[in-house]
Amino acid sequence: MLSRLIYHSENISGGLEGKMMGDLNKIMDASVRNNQRDGITGALLFDPIWFVQILEGEREAISATLRRIMPDPRHDAVTVMDCAPIESRLFGNWWMGLANMNVHSALLARHGLGPRLDPRKMSGAVTLALAVDVARAGLNRQVAAAA
Ligand SMILES: Cc1cc2nc3c(=O)[nH]c(=O)nc-3n(C[C@H](O)[C@H](O)[C@H](O)COP(=O)(O)O)c2cc1C
């Protein structure tokens, strides 16, 4: 069954900018490689404090991916925000698309959020609508040097 899962977690490497960029590029390399194999698409929103990730795919594949992601020491306190069957993918062009939320305060404001990302205060529906707008503005494959 095609499904979509949304979770947030605490970004452990966020305090050290250089380390965060290195960590993110490694996460993206593994994500693109594995998600392509497993038919998973989605988006990974980050700032120095939070991760918010959307995973789309077959329910069993999402579950197996989440079991790998959860114990990853680069984040903590993985909290599922929503999981439901879907008719079609919203992030079908992305094995995993990356977005630095520090540059998207205008989009946060448009969804009644901000100025900083705080997924604890966000519903799954608002998170999804925000992520779709972020994707429209452009997702990345790697974290840019300026992130
Ligand atoms: C916030 C975050 C998001 C991640 N997203 C994915 C993902 O979408 N797919 C994936 O395979 N691994 C993801 N990872 C990496 C996994 O935790 C794990 O390191 C990786 O799947 C191991 O892959 P490997 O066995 O091929 O080395 C993520 C890690 C973090 C911290």
The ligand as a MOL file (V3000), in Angstrom:
LIG
                    3D

  0  0  0     0  0            999 V3000
M  V30 BEGIN CTAB
M  V30 COUNTS 31 33 0 0 0
M  V30 BEGIN ATOM
M  V30 1 C 17.6170 12.7900 9.4360 0
M  V30 2 C 18.0640 11.5550 8.6940 0
M  V30 3 C 17.3990 11.1680 7.5500 0
M  V30 4 C 17.7930 10.0120 6.8550 0
M  V30 5 N 17.0990 9.6260 5.7370 0
M  V30 6 C 17.4090 8.4660 5.1410 0
M  V30 7 C 16.6550 7.9970 4.0270 0
M  V30 8 O 15.7040 8.6260 3.5560 0
M  V30 9 N 17.0220 6.8080 3.4800 0
M  V30 10 C 18.0650 6.0740 3.9380 0
M  V30 11 O 18.3310 5.0050 3.3920 0
M  V30 12 N 18.8170 6.5100 4.9640 0
M  V30 13 C 18.5120 7.6730 5.5730 0
M  V30 14 N 19.2790 8.1070 6.6220 0
M  V30 15 C 20.5280 7.3730 6.9560 0
M  V30 16 C 20.2460 6.1530 7.7880 0
M  V30 17 O 20.1000 6.5040 9.1340 0
M  V30 18 C 21.3960 5.1430 7.6500 0
M  V30 19 O 22.6140 5.7640 8.0130 0
M  V30 20 C 21.5430 4.6210 6.2360 0
M  V30 21 O 20.3010 4.2210 5.7360 0
M  V30 22 C 22.5170 3.4400 6.2050 0
M  V30 23 O 22.6960 3.0840 4.8850 0
M  V30 24 P 23.7760 2.0270 4.4380 0
M  V30 25 O 23.4730 0.7860 5.2430 0
M  V30 26 O 23.5450 1.8610 2.9720 0
M  V30 27 O 25.1110 2.6320 4.7630 0
M  V30 28 C 18.8870 9.2570 7.3350 0
M  V30 29 C 19.5540 9.6630 8.4880 0
M  V30 30 C 19.1630 10.8050 9.1740 0
M  V30 31 C 19.8920 11.2250 10.4120 0
M  V30 END ATOM
M  V30 BEGIN BOND
M  V30 1 1 1 2
M  V30 2 1 2 3
M  V30 3 2 2 30
M  V30 4 2 3 4
M  V30 5 1 4 5
M  V30 6 1 4 28
M  V30 7 2 5 6
M  V30 8 1 6 7
M  V30 9 1 6 13
M  V30 10 2 7 8
M  V30 11 1 7 9
M  V30 12 1 9 10
M  V30 13 2 10 11
M  V30 14 1 10 12
M  V30 15 2 12 13
M  V30 16 1 13 14
M  V30 17 1 14 15
M  V30 18 1 14 28
M  V30 19 1 15 16
M  V30 20 1 16 17
M  V30 21 1 16 18
M  V30 22 1 18 19
M  V30 23 1 18 20
M  V30 24 1 20 21
M  V30 25 1 20 22
M  V30 26 1 22 23
M  V30 27 1 23 24
M  V30 28 2 24 25
M  V30 29 1 24 26
M  V30 30 1 24 27
M  V30 31 2 28 29
M  V30 32 1 29 30
M  V30 33 1 30 31
M  V30 END BOND
M  V30 END CTAB
M  END
